[in-house]
Amino acid sequence: MVLAAATVDINLANISNYLIYSAIAVYLLAMFAYCAEWAFGSRGTVARLSTAHASPAEAEPNTAPQKRHAGETDGAVATLVRTAPVIVTNGGRGGRDRAPADGPGAAGTDKQADLLGRIAVSLTTLGFLLHAGGVLTRGLSVMRLPWGNMYEFSCVFALTVVGAHLALLAAGKNVRWLGLPILIAALLILGLAVTVLYTASEQLVPALHSYWLGIHVSAMIICAGVFCAGFAVTVSYLAQDSRERRIAAGEGQGCRLDGILERLPAAANLDRLSYRLNALVFPLWTFAVIAGSIWAEKAWGRYWNWDPKETWSFITWIAYAGYLHARSTAGWKGRKAAYLALVGFACVLFNFYGVNIFVTGKHSYAGV
């Protein structure tokens, strides 16, 4: 279509590319700042972890009790030894026990690490603005919504992932620690977009010329971004829950990752945050699936064709519906339900990338 090609504003398309690459560069700087925050924040835990990993033969002489008579001294200076706090978990049968407290965050109590964390958030915000500018100019270059192919979808997907994190921060949630995994995910998505999925700015194929593009696809992208944030929180919950179970069993700090995990929120709070994120957008995913079926009827004459994209959207819906149901079912709360959330996000990724790249169907016009 020569007429359609003539409507592409090459200058805006190039500006979009520059802004996306600039956003990637700023996100990288923010990621390094988050890494530095975690590194400097761990300085207060090095001695404790070294003691925890010491061999029993080395630790025993320092902890063996000494029997003394009243008033007897040997000239030694008395010292106070601070032991690790006992973490009390929910007993399940005997009522509600005291839950573990949240960790201090990635920076710990180190002021320099806290400053690095604030710098990382500022850089993330700057990268988000550049990223949004790149998406906006991409759409303006062809005067349409900027998610008509896999490259554009991936750019907007990464934007919603970062946006979900910034929205949680703006809401006052204790989620600065989440910045590092969020940026890693966003950079992986953008890296895939600019290296494998890149498509020059062009007009849509006829099948996508519909107002349903703005309704159906935008809802899917928003859900994907929040589901990604929920996935990161769920993985953190599983790791933190394992640590708390280990400590409750009296095994102490037995893992090299404990220096990181002890600065995260308590497992119960991570589980609650993951549930709220997934439950927040599940109704929107339901709406997106219904909107897609209405669009299918207008485009192909049938509401449901069991196309691979439709099928995997429905499988994803089942996975998250099972997760939400499991959270309220006795015997399935906690780790079992969390595994269902991981399965749900795996379905999201396969639906968006696996189906479009490896499976042929009615949605195979996505410009891969």
TIFI-79516 format. One record per residue (C-alpha): z, y, x; residue number from 0. Coordinates in steps of 0.2 Angstrom, whole numbers, plus 5000, padded with zeros to 4 digits. Layout:
BEGIN
Z  Y  X  NUM
...
This chain:
BEGIN
5000  5000  5000  0
4993  5015  5010  1
5000  5028  4997  2
5018  5021  4999  3
5017  5020  5018  4
5012  5039  5018  5
5028  5043  5009  6
5039  5038  5023  7
5047  5052  5033  8
5046  5046  5051  9
5057  5059  5057  10
5072  5055  5046  11
5069  5037  5049  12
5071  5040  5068  13
5086  5051  5065  14
5094  5036  5055  15
5091  5025  5070  16
5099  5037  5082  17
5114  5039  5070  18
5116  5020  5068  19
5116  5018  5087  20
5128  5033  5089  21
5140  5025  5077  22
5139  5008  5087  23
5144  5018  5103  24
5158  5026  5094  25
5164  5010  5086  26
5164  5002  5104  27
5175  5016  5111  28
5187  5014  5096  29
5188  4996  5099  30
5192  4998  5117  31
5206  5011  5111  32
5213  4998  5099  33
5213  4985  5113  34
5222  4997  5124  35
5235  5000  5110  36
5238  4981  5109  37
5239  4980  5128  38
5251  4994  5131  39
5261  4989  5115  40
5265  4972  5123  41
5274  4979  5138  42
5291  4978  5129  43
5288  4960  5125  44
5283  4953  5143  45
5300  4949  5149  46
5305  4941  5132  47
5290  4930  5132  48
5292  4925  5150  49
5309  4919  5146  50
5303  4910  5131  51
5291  4901  5141  52
5303  4897  5155  53
5306  4878  5159  54
5322  4871  5151  55
5329  4868  5169  56
5327  4886  5173  57
5334  4892  5157  58
5349  4880  5156  59
5360  4887  5170  60
5359  4905  5162  61
5364  4899  5144  62
5377  4885  5148  63
5394  4889  5141  64
5408  4892  5153  65
5425  4886  5148  66
5439  4898  5153  67
5457  4900  5150  68
5464  4916  5141  69
5465  4930  5153  70
5456  4921  5167  71
5442  4931  5177  72
5433  4928  5193  73
5427  4945  5196  74
5410  4944  5188  75
5404  4958  5177  76
5402  4953  5159  77
5385  4955  5151  78
5379  4955  5133  79
5364  4943  5130  80
5353  4948  5115  81
5346  4933  5107  82
5331  4932  5095  83
5336  4935  5077  84
5336  4920  5066  85
5322  4922  5053  86
5327  4916  5036  87
5313  4910  5024  88
5312  4906  5006  89
5321  4890  5002  90
5310  4886  4987  91
5324  4877  4978  92
5340  4886  4982  93
5335  4903  4976  94
5328  4918  4985  95
5333  4920  5003  96
5330  4935  5014  97
5312  4937  5020  98
5307  4941  5038  99
5305  4960  5042  100
5288  4967  5047  101
5284  4970  5065  102
5283  4987  5073  103
5264  4987  5073  104
5251  4985  5087  105
5259  4999  5097  106
5276  4992  5096  107
5289  5005  5102  108
5278  5012  5116  109
5273  5031  5113  110
5258  5029  5124  111
5251  5014  5114  112
5254  5024  5098  113
5244  5038  5105  114
5230  5026  5109  115
5231  5019  5091  116
5229  5037  5084  117
5214  5040  5095  118
5206  5024  5089  119
5208  5029  5071  120
5200  5046  5075  121
5186  5037  5084  122
5184  5025  5069  123
5183  5039  5057  124
5170  5048  5068  125
5160  5032  5069  126
5161  5030  5050  127
5154  5047  5047  128
5139  5044  5059  129
5137  5027  5051  130
5136  5035  5034  131
5124  5048  5040  132
5113  5034  5047  133
5113  5025  5030  134
5110  5042  5020  135
5095  5047  5031  136
5088  5030  5030  137
5087  5031  5011  138
5081  5049  5012  139
5067  5044  5023  140
5059  5034  5009  141
5068  5043  4994  142
5076  5027  4988  143
5093  5017  4989  144
5095  5011  5007  145
5098  4993  5004  146
5081  4986  5001  147
5080  4973  5015  148
5092  4963  5026  149
5093  4977  5040  150
5098  4990  5027  151
5110  4979  5018  152
5119  4974  5034  153
5121  4992  5039  154
5129  4996  5022  155
5139  4980  5023  156
5147  4985  5040  157
5150  5003  5032  158
5160  4996  5018  159
5170  4985  5030  160
5175  5000  5040  161
5177  5010  5024  162
5189  4997  5017  163
5200  4999  5032  164
5200  5018  5032  165
5204  5018  5013  166
5219  5007  5016  167
5225  5019  5030  168
5222  5034  5018  169
5233  5025  5005  170
5247  5024  5017  171
5247  5005  5020  172
5253  4998  5037  173
5236  4992  5042  174
5232  5001  5058  175
5234  4984  5067  176
5219  4978  5057  177
5208  4990  5065  178
5203  4979  5080  179
5197  4964  5069  180
5188  4976  5057  181
5178  4984  5071  182
5174  4968  5079  183
5167  4962  5062  184
5157  4978  5060  185
5150  4978  5077  186
5144  4960  5075  187
5136  4964  5059  188
5127  4980  5066  189
5122  4970  5082  190
5114  4957  5071  191
5106  4971  5061  192
5098  4981  5075  193
5093  4966  5086  194
5087  4952  5073  195
5086  4960  5056  196
5078  4977  5060  197
5064  4982  5048  198
5055  4999  5049  199
5058  5011  5035  200
5046  5007  5021  201
5045  5007  5002  202
5052  4993  4991  203
5042  4978  4986  204
5038  4979  4967  205
5051  4967  4962  206
5065  4978  4968  207
5058  4994  4959  208
5072  4994  4946  209
5088  5004  4942  210
5097  4987  4943  211
5095  4988  4962  212
5108  5002  4962  213
5120  4992  4951  214
5119  4974  4956  215
5117  4976  4975  216
5129  4990  4977  217
5142  4980  4968  218
5139  4965  4979  219
5140  4976  4995  220
5157  4983  4990  221
5164  4966  4986  222
5158  4959  5003  223
5166  4973  5013  224
5183  4971  5004  225
5182  4952  5005  226
5179  4954  5024  227
5195  4964  5026  228
5204  4951  5015  229
5197  4937  5027  230
5205  4946  5042  231
5221  4948  5033  232
5221  4930  5028  233
5218  4923  5045  234
5232  4934  5051  235
5244  4927  5038  236
5240  4909  5043  237
5244  4913  5061  238
5260  4923  5056  239
5266  4910  5044  240
5264  4896  5058  241
5275  4907  5069  242
5288  4910  5056  243
5289  4892  5052  244
5291  4887  5070  245
5305  4900  5073  246
5314  4894  5057  247
5313  4877  5063  248
5322  4883  5079  249
5308  4880  5091  250
5308  4899  5096  251
5294  4908  5104  252
5282  4894  5109  253
5265  4902  5108  254
5256  4914  5119  255
5250  4924  5104  256
5268  4927  5099  257
5268  4944  5108  258
5254  4949  5096  259
5261  4941  5080  260
5278  4948  5082  261
5271  4965  5080  262
5262  4961  5063  263
5269  4962  5046  264
5279  4947  5039  265
5269  4933  5033  266
5274  4936  5015  267
5267  4954  5016  268
5251  4948  5024  269
5249  4935  5010  270
5252  4948  4997  271
5240  4961  5004  272
5226  4947  5006  273
5229  4943  4988  274
5228  4961  4982  275
5212  4964  4991  276
5203  4948  4985  277
5209  4951  4967  278
5204  4969  4968  279
5186  4965  4969  280
5184  4949  4961  281
5181  4957  4944  282
5167  4967  4952  283
5160  4952  4959  284
5160  4944  4942  285
5151  4960  4935  286
5138  4959  4950  287
5134  4941  4946  288
5131  4945  4927  289
5121  4961  4932  290
5110  4950  4943  291
5107  4938  4929  292
5102  4953  4917  293
5090  4959  4931  294
5083  4942  4933  295
5079  4941  4914  296
5070  4958  4916  297
5060  4953  4932  298
5057  4934  4929  299
5059  4931  4910  300
5075  4920  4912  301
5093  4925  4914  302
5097  4910  4926  303
5084  4901  4937  304
5096  4891  4949  305
5088  4901  4963  306
5098  4898  4980  307
5104  4916  4979  308
5110  4914  4961  309
5118  4897  4965  310
5128  4903  4980  311
5134  4918  4971  312
5141  4907  4958  313
5148  4895  4971  314
5157  4910  4979  315
5163  4915  4962  316
5171  4898  4959  317
5179  4898  4977  318
5188  4915  4974  319
5192  4910  4956  320
5200  4894  4963  321
5210  4905  4976  322
5216  4917  4962  323
5221  4902  4951  324
5230  4893  4966  325
5240  4908  4970  326
5249  4906  4953  327
5250  4887  4953  328
5265  4878  4960  329
5262  4868  4975  330
5246  4878  4980  331
5254  4895  4985  332
5254  4900  5003  333
5243  4891  5015  334
5233  4880  5003  335
5228  4895  4993  336
5224  4905  5009  337
5212  4891  5015  338
5202  4893  4998  339
5201  4912  5002  340
5193  4907  5019  341
5181  4895  5010  342
5176  4910  4998  343
5172  4921  5012  344
5162  4908  5021  345
5152  4907  5005  346
5149  4926  5005  347
5142  4925  5022  348
5131  4911  5019  349
5125  4919  5002  350
5120  4935  5011  351
5113  4928  5027  352
5111  4909  5027  353
5101  4909  5010  354
5090  4924  5015  355
5086  4918  5033  356
5085  4899  5031  357
5082  4896  5012  358
5066  4900  5003  359
5068  4906  4985  360
5064  4921  4973  361
5075  4932  4985  362
5064  4929  5000  363
5057  4947  5000  364
5072  4954  5010  365
5062  4959  5025  366
5069  4946  5038  367
